[in-house]
Amino acid sequence: MKISAVSWGKFAPTENKALLPHDKPMPHERVRNGDLLISRANTTELVGAPVLVEADHPNLMLPDKILRVLYRSEAVEARYLLHALRAEPARLHIEAEATGTSHSMRNLSQPKMRDIPIPLAPRAEQERIANKLDALLARVDACRDRLGRVPAILKRFRQAVLNAAVDGDLTEEWRGSGLESWVFERAADVCAKVQSGGTPKEGFTSSGVPFLKVYNIVNQRIDFAFRPQFIAHAVHSGTMAKSVTLPGDVLMNIVGPPLGKVAVVTDEFSAWNINQAITLFRPSPRVSTGWLYCVLCSGKNIQSIVHETRGSAGQVNISLSQCRDFVIPVPPRDEQAEIVRRVESLFALADAIEAKWQAARTQVERLTPALLAKAFRGELVPQDPNDEPASALLARLRGTAEADAVLARKPGRRKTVKETAA
């Protein structure tokens, strides 16, 4: 087994490596139904992660970084112990006692593991707590799974909006006719300029003209706060004059993956410049900034030439000549404005849904620790005065253990193999 088999809350038997053909799993290290497994080495967040095995796995063998917790079933219910190991008191102890110089690999010794604090409820109450937690946490997991589908749905929605915009479907009823008023032209013929950038031989400066690289295009917007670079004004107007970039220009990366990162140049600076991995598309009297942004974000031109892209070592490139040959639909300017308005409105709706999704996801992530905290404060299920107190249970178990030890020390009395195993 690999550590990842016990890392994410549920036992994952498929996370394993094969033994050599002549090796066999050691019988005492095989994974069995009912095993409570815990990792002794992992990241700070995952070291000490416990899982409960719910089936026999005779062909799986425990590695040295995963331990089997041997518990006394008459004292503690396995599911209750599993939840207790995930609760805050146990996690705080584990994270504080784990050692190692790297955050990516922390180790927890067996002595420190034995010192993990476990709040012990009466045995009967443990089952009630475990049953209640299982039911509630299953609902939390289902909610988390549903929320996990939202980003993909929103991505498909935004893409569908762009496709409808570029195909003319978004304003079909507004236009009242087909696409007779649209023309389709090369980007080089309809844009004021289509040009890629370069690398300044003179190097970079601490101030001057902002110089954009692909990593400054984030979520289809300019993010110049991340690793900003500048070139001198003389370089900008000299050797880099061909790629002078102005507010309102639309940028697209031509080196990937991924291809198709698009952004509108802001007016934060009066002029910018770009490197060779970016192409600018400048609006003209015939095409607006917003319309060019929609067309390039749709990705239709990239899809049409993806089989022609070239590159090496996992890189893919689009040439400047291919960018200049992009087919740009050109609706009348008033329709361009209406399309952009509708796209922005629908994208604002998607952004609002995404904000609510983020808030919901934050709330869901708080539910599990809140439920565990409530359970181990004794507030999740009703307590029964007829339950044997946990203190009495422990005293009885200690008494049994001491009696067994005295019996084992009497002369001429040896415990059988069967008794020792029990």
Number of C-alpha atoms within 10 A of each C-alpha: 21 19 23 17 19 25 21 13 14 14 18 17 15 11 12 16 10 9 12 7 6 5 8 11 14 12 11 9 16 16 24 18 12 14 20 22 23 24 25 25 23 21 18 20 14 24 26 31 25 28 26 21 19 14 11 13 13 14 15 22 22 19 14 13 16 22 18 17 15 10 13 10 9 9 18 18 18 21 20 25 21 19 20 24 23 20 23 15 16 20 21 13 16 27 18 11 17 21 16 14 8 10 11 13 16 21 22 21 13 10 8 12 18 9 12 18 16 15 16 18 23 21 19 18 22 23 17 16 24 21 14 16 21 15 10 15 15 12 12 16 14 12 14 15 11 10 15 13 10 15 14 10 12 16 11 12 15 19 15 14 20 27 19 17 23 25 14 20 17 20 18 14 10 11 14 8 10 11 13 7 11 13 12 12 15 14 22 19 14 22 21 15 18 23 21 26 23 16 15 17 9 10 11 17 14 11 12 16 23 25 25 26 20 20 14 18 22 14 10 16 15 20 16 17 8 11 10 15 18 18 21 19 16 12 17 24 14 11 14 20 14 15 23 19 27 18 16 18 24 26 31 24 25 25 22 16 12 11 18 21 23 26 24 22 22 17 11 10 11 11 17 22 26 26 18 19 21 25 29 28 27 24 21 14 9 13 22 20 20 20 27 27 23 22 20 23 22 22 17 18 18 20 12 11 12 14 8 13 15 13 11 7 5 8 13 17 19 22 16 18 12 16 22 20 16 20 20 24 20 21 21 13 14 8 18 24 17 17 25 21 14 16 21 15 12 16 17 12 12 17 14 12 15 15 12 12 16 15 11 14 15 11 11 16 13 10 14 18 14 12 18 20 18 14 21 21 11 14 12 16 16 10 15 11 8 8 12 14 16 19 12 11 16 14 11 13 15 12 12 11 12 12 11 13 12 9 13 15 11 9 7 6 9 12 13 10 8 7 9 9 7 6
